[in-house]
């Protein structure tokens, strides 16, 4: 019996039971295993994968995170963690998986993703257009000697009563409802902080989280009224960990990027922010500083 062509293998939904297989696939391609992140994405989103014909785990996978709802489906969906096992690379499997997800599962749904230079040509073939860039920074944060140190009394740990306010602010800034993702932050993140206007009525001016990813703490999401508020939140998060920090910042936030580099973080990569079926991302980019993870938009 002739075996099926690699691109004819069935695509199936992934569940949290596939977590270790997803992590193995990440490791196969030289990525970190990132089991903590995979767990969140598989629980809050929809995974799709192809079982390897040799019986050794997954041959390919990706995750879709839907946001909001309309009569035609999600208001927006983010695609991430698009991976093909090394032994099946350059055989059309990635294109087959993405074509199925974009044109069949998510037909007509506005889409977004963060693309590496390697993946960008495929996404352009599928109709995605670049609307921006995000700069990935990694490093040990050094607060000493900062001439622009912020007053930390504005920032405090979030409590249960803050969650409705966080959700309202996040929906306003992100431009779509992320309740199913944001409500998981208290359990997912090691720190969840809010910032209030101490000179006013206690209005929430920002919030941020730091979550564990292998040897680093990832800062994201980071939502803030202005650069000073973003700095305050990052400084407070950095005080709460001894780990190296990682974050992905919209390149239009030039002042914050320069400040982070002065504090010890270094640029390690750039990703293209791409969209399909919408001219640009919804919401207010001026208050959206870093995503929870680039895999979820």
C-alpha positions as CSV (number, residue, x, y, z in Angstrom):
1,X,0.0,0.0,0.0
2,X,1.4,3.4,-1.0
3,X,1.7,5.7,2.0
4,X,-0.2,9.1,1.7
5,X,1.7,12.2,0.6
6,X,2.9,14.2,3.5
7,X,0.5,17.0,2.7
8,X,-2.5,14.6,2.6
9,X,-2.1,13.5,6.2
10,X,-5.2,14.4,8.4
11,X,-5.1,17.5,10.5
12,X,-6.7,17.1,13.9
13,X,-7.6,19.3,16.9
14,X,-5.0,19.4,19.6
15,X,-5.9,19.4,23.3
16,X,-4.0,19.9,26.6
17,X,-3.3,16.1,26.4
18,X,-1.0,17.0,23.5
19,X,1.1,19.4,25.6
20,X,4.2,17.2,25.8
21,X,4.0,16.4,22.1
22,X,3.9,20.1,21.3
23,X,6.9,20.8,23.6
24,X,8.8,17.9,21.9
25,X,8.1,19.5,18.5
26,X,9.4,22.9,19.8
27,X,12.5,21.2,21.0
28,X,12.9,19.3,17.7
29,X,13.1,22.7,15.9
30,X,15.6,24.1,18.3
31,X,13.1,26.2,20.2
32,X,12.7,26.1,24.0
33,X,10.1,23.5,25.2
34,X,7.9,26.3,26.7
35,X,5.5,23.8,28.3
36,X,4.0,26.5,30.5
37,X,3.1,28.7,27.5
38,X,1.9,25.7,25.5
39,X,-0.5,24.8,28.3
40,X,-2.0,28.3,28.3
41,X,-2.4,28.4,24.5
42,X,-4.0,24.9,24.3
43,X,-6.4,25.7,27.1
44,X,-7.4,29.2,25.9
45,X,-7.2,28.6,22.2
46,X,-7.6,25.9,19.6
47,X,-4.7,23.8,18.5
48,X,-4.3,22.0,15.2
49,X,-1.8,19.3,14.4
50,X,-0.6,16.5,12.2
51,X,0.5,13.2,13.7
52,X,3.9,12.1,12.3
53,X,3.5,9.1,9.9
54,X,6.5,7.4,11.7
55,X,4.5,7.4,14.9
56,X,7.0,9.7,16.6
57,X,4.9,12.6,18.0
58,X,3.7,15.5,15.9
59,X,4.8,16.3,12.4
60,X,3.3,19.8,12.6
61,X,1.3,22.1,14.8
62,X,-0.1,25.6,15.3
63,X,-2.4,27.3,17.8
64,X,-5.3,29.7,17.1
65,X,-6.5,32.1,19.8
66,X,-9.9,33.7,19.1
67,X,-11.0,37.0,20.6
68,X,-14.5,38.5,20.8
69,X,-17.4,37.3,18.8
70,X,-19.6,38.3,15.9
71,X,-22.4,36.6,14.0
72,X,-19.8,35.2,11.7
73,X,-17.4,33.9,14.4
74,X,-14.5,35.5,16.3
75,X,-13.9,39.3,15.9
76,X,-10.2,38.5,15.6
77,X,-8.0,35.4,15.8
78,X,-4.3,35.2,16.4
79,X,-2.2,32.3,14.9
80,X,1.0,31.2,16.6
81,X,3.4,28.4,17.4
82,X,3.5,27.3,13.7
83,X,6.0,24.4,13.7
84,X,7.0,21.6,11.4
85,X,9.3,18.8,12.6
86,X,12.8,19.1,11.1
87,X,12.5,15.7,9.3
88,X,9.4,16.9,7.4
89,X,10.6,20.5,6.7
90,X,10.3,21.9,3.2
91,X,7.8,19.3,2.0
92,X,4.7,21.6,2.0
93,X,3.4,20.5,5.4
94,X,3.5,24.0,6.9
95,X,1.7,25.5,3.9
96,X,-0.9,22.7,4.0
97,X,-1.6,23.3,7.7
98,X,-1.8,27.0,7.4
99,X,-4.0,26.9,4.3
100,X,-6.4,24.6,6.2
101,X,-6.5,26.8,9.3
102,X,-6.7,30.2,7.4
103,X,-9.0,29.2,4.5
104,X,-11.2,26.5,6.0
105,X,-11.3,26.8,9.8
106,X,-11.1,30.6,9.9
107,X,-12.5,31.7,6.5
108,X,-13.6,35.3,6.7
109,X,-12.2,35.9,10.2
110,X,-9.8,38.8,10.6
111,X,-6.4,37.2,11.4
112,X,-3.1,38.4,12.9
113,X,0.2,36.8,13.6
114,X,3.9,37.6,14.4
115,X,6.1,36.3,11.7
116,X,9.8,35.5,11.7
117,X,11.8,36.4,8.5
118,X,11.7,32.7,7.7
119,X,7.9,32.3,7.9
120,X,7.0,35.7,6.4
121,X,7.0,34.6,2.7
122,X,4.5,31.8,3.3
123,X,2.2,34.1,5.2
124,X,2.4,36.7,2.4
125,X,1.3,33.9,-0.1
126,X,-1.7,33.3,2.2
127,X,-2.8,37.0,2.0
128,X,-1.2,38.4,5.1
129,X,0.2,42.0,5.0
130,X,2.8,43.5,7.3
131,X,1.5,46.4,9.4
132,X,4.2,46.8,12.0
133,X,7.2,45.2,13.8
134,X,7.9,44.0,17.3
135,X,11.4,44.0,18.8
136,X,12.3,41.1,21.2
137,X,14.6,42.1,24.1
138,X,16.2,39.8,26.6
139,X,18.5,40.6,29.5
140,X,19.1,41.2,33.2
141,X,17.3,44.5,34.2
142,X,19.6,47.0,36.1
143,X,17.7,49.6,38.0
144,X,20.8,51.2,39.6
145,X,21.6,54.7,38.4
146,X,18.3,55.3,36.6
147,X,17.8,59.0,36.6
148,X,14.2,58.5,35.6
149,X,13.2,56.2,38.4
150,X,9.4,56.2,39.0
151,X,7.5,56.4,42.2
152,X,6.6,52.8,43.0
153,X,3.7,53.7,45.3
154,X,1.6,54.0,42.2
155,X,2.0,50.3,41.4
156,X,0.7,47.4,43.5
157,X,-0.2,43.8,43.1
158,X,-3.6,43.1,41.6
159,X,-6.3,41.7,43.8
160,X,-9.6,40.0,42.9
161,X,-11.6,43.2,42.8
162,X,-9.2,44.6,40.1
163,X,-10.1,42.0,37.6
164,X,-13.2,43.7,36.2
165,X,-11.3,46.9,35.8
166,X,-8.4,45.1,34.1
167,X,-10.8,43.4,31.7
168,X,-12.5,46.8,30.8
169,X,-9.1,48.5,30.2
170,X,-7.8,45.5,28.2
171,X,-10.8,45.4,25.9
172,X,-10.6,49.1,25.3
173,X,-6.8,49.0,24.4
174,X,-6.7,45.6,22.6
175,X,-9.9,46.3,20.7
176,X,-11.5,42.9,21.3
177,X,-12.7,40.9,24.3
178,X,-9.8,38.8,25.8
179,X,-11.7,37.6,28.9
180,X,-10.9,34.0,28.4
181,X,-7.2,34.8,28.3
182,X,-6.9,37.6,30.9
183,X,-8.8,35.7,33.6
184,X,-6.1,33.0,33.4
185,X,-3.4,35.5,34.2
186,X,-3.6,35.2,38.1
187,X,-2.8,31.5,37.9
188,X,-0.5,31.7,34.8
189,X,1.7,34.6,35.9
190,X,4.1,34.9,38.8
191,X,3.3,38.6,39.1
192,X,0.2,40.6,38.1
193,X,0.4,44.3,38.9
194,X,-1.8,47.3,38.4
195,X,-1.1,51.0,38.2
196,X,-3.5,53.7,39.5
197,X,-3.6,57.4,39.1
198,X,-2.6,58.4,42.6
199,X,-3.5,62.1,42.0
200,X,-7.0,61.4,40.9
201,X,-9.8,59.0,41.7
202,X,-7.8,55.8,41.5
203,X,-8.4,55.3,37.8
204,X,-6.6,52.3,36.4
205,X,-3.8,53.6,34.1
206,X,-2.2,50.3,33.3
207,X,-1.5,46.7,34.2
208,X,1.2,44.2,33.5
209,X,2.2,40.6,34.2
210,X,5.4,38.6,34.4
211,X,5.2,34.9,33.7
212,X,7.8,32.1,33.8
213,X,9.2,30.8,30.6
214,X,12.1,28.4,31.1
215,X,14.9,30.5,32.6
216,X,13.3,33.9,32.0
217,X,10.4,35.9,33.1
218,X,8.4,37.3,30.2
219,X,6.8,40.7,30.7
220,X,3.4,40.7,29.0
221,X,0.8,41.8,28.6
222,X,1.9,45.4,29.2
223,X,-0.9,48.0,28.9
224,X,-0.1,51.5,30.1
225,X,-1.4,55.1,29.6
226,X,2.1,56.5,28.7
227,X,5.8,55.7,28.7
228,X,6.2,56.7,32.4
229,X,3.5,54.3,33.5
230,X,5.1,51.5,31.3
231,X,8.4,52.1,33.0
232,X,6.9,52.0,36.5
233,X,5.2,48.7,35.8
234,X,8.4,47.1,34.3
235,X,10.5,48.4,37.2
236,X,8.2,46.9,39.8
237,X,8.1,43.6,37.9
238,X,11.9,43.5,37.7
239,X,12.1,44.0,41.5
240,X,10.0,40.9,42.0
241,X,12.3,38.5,40.2
242,X,16.0,37.4,39.9
243,X,15.5,36.0,36.5
244,X,16.5,37.4,33.1
245,X,13.6,39.4,31.6
246,X,12.2,39.0,28.1
247,X,9.6,41.2,26.3
248,X,8.4,42.1,22.8
249,X,7.8,45.8,22.3
250,X,6.2,47.6,19.4
251,X,9.0,49.4,17.6
252,X,7.0,52.6,17.6
253,X,7.6,52.9,21.3
254,X,11.1,54.2,20.7
255,X,11.6,55.9,24.1
256,X,10.7,52.7,26.1
257,X,13.0,50.6,23.9
258,X,15.9,52.9,24.4
259,X,15.2,52.9,28.2
260,X,15.1,49.1,28.3
261,X,18.4,48.9,26.5
262,X,19.9,51.4,29.0
263,X,18.7,49.1,31.8
264,X,20.5,46.1,30.4
265,X,18.2,44.4,27.9
266,X,19.4,43.6,24.4
267,X,17.7,43.1,21.1
268,X,17.7,39.5,19.9
269,X,15.2,39.5,17.1
270,X,12.5,41.4,15.2
271,X,9.2,39.9,14.2
272,X,6.8,41.3,11.6
273,X,3.2,42.0,12.8
274,X,0.9,40.8,10.1
275,X,-2.8,40.9,9.5
276,X,-5.3,39.4,7.0
277,X,-8.8,40.6,6.2
278,X,-8.3,43.8,8.2
279,X,-6.3,46.9,7.4
280,X,-4.6,47.0,10.9
281,X,-5.0,45.7,14.4
282,X,-7.9,47.1,16.4
283,X,-7.6,49.0,19.6
284,X,-5.1,51.7,20.7
285,X,-1.5,50.9,19.9
286,X,-0.3,53.9,21.9
287,X,-1.3,52.1,25.2
288,X,-0.4,48.6,24.0
289,X,3.3,48.1,24.8
290,X,3.9,44.3,24.8
291,X,1.7,41.3,24.1
292,X,1.1,38.5,26.6
293,X,3.0,36.4,24.1
294,X,3.6,36.9,20.3
295,X,1.9,33.5,19.8
296,X,-1.4,34.9,20.9
297,X,-1.2,38.3,19.3
